[in-house]
Amino acid sequence: MKRKIAHDHDVPSLTWQRDGCFGCGPANPNGLRLQFTLSPGGKSYVSDFSLGDSFVGPPGHAHGGIIATILDEAMGKANKLKNKVALTRRMEVEYLRPVPLGKPLVVEGRVTRTKGRALYNIAELRSSEGEVLARSRGKFLSINAEKMFARELEKERLASQ
């Protein structure tokens, strides 16, 4: 199923955002380069993708750390549904089936509830046939990214002059 690519204008424009993210950055040649779209009902973010051989763990299957990264990325993207920038506080992963390399996969993340600065999110990694291969839940804390990363932004600004 073709979906419209989600653009970052859905969240506040922040000068700290970069395109080198390992999970979703298009400029990271070693990354996953996941592209997320808003689901038809608007209640989750979804990415259709497949994994290449560089993400191998067991023969022919994805490394568990890569699976966790994909689920974390989906849950993190879901924070946009609440117009928040948030960082992972904690995360739990359930590995249900080996995740094959070179096959179509789908990951979906959503926010289940919010409380103050905390967002409680879930994600599922599925085969193209809909079989759940792994799932996660996590707690995210909303932040002021420009304030938190001010030192790094200033270093970048000075280096570019």
C-alpha positions in Angstrom: 0.0 0.0 0.0 1.4 3.4 -1.0 1.4 6.0 1.7 2.1 9.7 1.7 5.5 10.6 3.3 5.2 12.4 6.6 7.1 15.7 6.7 8.6 17.3 9.8 6.3 20.4 9.4 3.8 18.4 11.6 5.9 19.3 14.7 7.3 22.7 15.7 10.2 23.8 13.4 13.4 23.3 15.4 16.9 24.3 14.3 18.4 21.2 16.0 16.7 18.7 13.7 19.2 16.9 11.4 19.0 14.4 8.6 21.8 12.2 9.8 19.7 10.2 12.3 20.6 6.5 12.2 17.0 5.5 12.2 15.3 7.9 9.8 18.0 10.2 8.5 18.2 10.3 4.7 21.8 11.6 4.8 23.1 8.7 6.9 24.7 6.2 4.4 24.9 3.5 7.2 21.5 4.1 8.7 18.1 2.5 8.3 16.6 5.5 6.4 13.1 4.7 7.6 10.4 6.9 6.0 7.3 7.3 8.2 3.8 8.1 7.0 0.8 9.1 9.0 -1.7 6.1 9.1 -5.0 6.6 7.3 -6.8 7.0 10.6 -4.2 9.5 11.8 -3.6 7.6 15.1 -0.1 6.2 14.3 3.0 6.5 12.2 3.9 3.7 9.8 7.0 2.7 7.8 7.2 0.1 5.1 10.8 -1.1 4.5 13.1 -4.1 4.2 16.5 -4.7 5.8 19.7 -5.3 3.9 22.5 -7.8 4.8 24.5 -5.1 6.8 21.9 -5.5 9.6 22.5 -9.2 10.1 22.4 -10.9 13.5 21.6 -14.6 13.2 22.1 -15.9 9.6 19.5 -14.4 7.3 17.9 -12.4 10.1 18.1 -9.0 11.7 20.3 -8.3 14.8 18.2 -7.7 17.9 19.7 -4.3 18.5 18.5 -3.2 15.0 15.0 -4.5 15.8 15.0 -2.5 19.0 16.2 0.6 17.1 13.4 0.2 14.6 10.8 -0.1 17.3 12.3 2.9 19.2 12.2 5.0 16.0 8.5 4.2 15.4 7.6 5.0 19.0 9.6 8.2 18.8 8.0 9.3 15.6 4.6 8.8 17.3 5.4 11.7 19.6 4.6 13.9 16.6 1.0 12.9 17.0 1.0 15.0 20.2 3.2 17.7 18.7 6.0 16.8 21.1 9.8 16.3 20.8 10.6 13.6 23.3 13.4 11.3 24.2 13.3 7.6 25.2 13.2 7.2 29.0 12.8 3.5 29.0 11.8 0.8 26.6 10.8 -2.9 26.7 11.1 -5.1 23.7 9.4 -8.5 23.1 11.1 -10.5 20.4 8.4 -12.9 19.1 9.8 -14.3 15.8 13.1 -13.9 13.9 13.0 -10.8 11.6 14.1 -11.8 8.1 16.5 -9.7 5.9 15.5 -8.7 2.4 11.7 -9.2 3.0 9.0 -6.5 3.2 8.4 -5.3 6.8 6.1 -2.8 8.4 6.6 -1.0 11.7 3.9 1.1 13.4 4.1 3.3 16.5 1.4 5.1 18.5 0.9 7.0 21.7 -1.3 5.2 24.2 -1.5 7.9 26.8 0.2 11.0 28.2 0.8 12.3 31.7 2.5 15.6 32.2 5.8 15.5 30.2 5.5 11.7 29.8 4.2 9.9 26.7 3.6 6.2 26.8 4.0 4.6 23.4 3.8 1.2 21.8 5.1 -0.2 18.5 4.8 -3.4 16.4 7.1 -4.8 13.8 5.2 -7.0 11.3 5.8 -9.0 8.2 4.1 -7.8 5.1 1.5 -10.6 5.8 0.7 -9.0 9.2 2.4 -11.4 11.5 3.8 -9.6 14.5 7.5 -10.3 14.8 8.4 -8.0 17.6 6.7 -5.3 19.8 7.7 -2.7 22.3 6.4 -0.2 24.8 8.2 2.8 26.1 8.1 5.9 28.2 9.2 9.1 26.5 9.8 12.5 28.1 9.1 15.7 26.2 12.0 18.2 26.0 12.9 21.6 24.8 15.5 20.4 22.3 16.9 23.8 21.4 17.7 24.4 25.1 18.9 20.8 25.8 21.3 20.9 22.8 22.2 24.6 22.9 26.0 23.9 23.4 26.2 21.6 20.4 24.2 24.0 18.2 26.6 26.8 19.2 29.6 24.7 18.3 28.1 23.9 14.9 27.3 27.6 14.3 30.9 28.6 15.2 32.4 25.9 13.0 30.3 26.9 10.0 31.5 30.6 10.1 
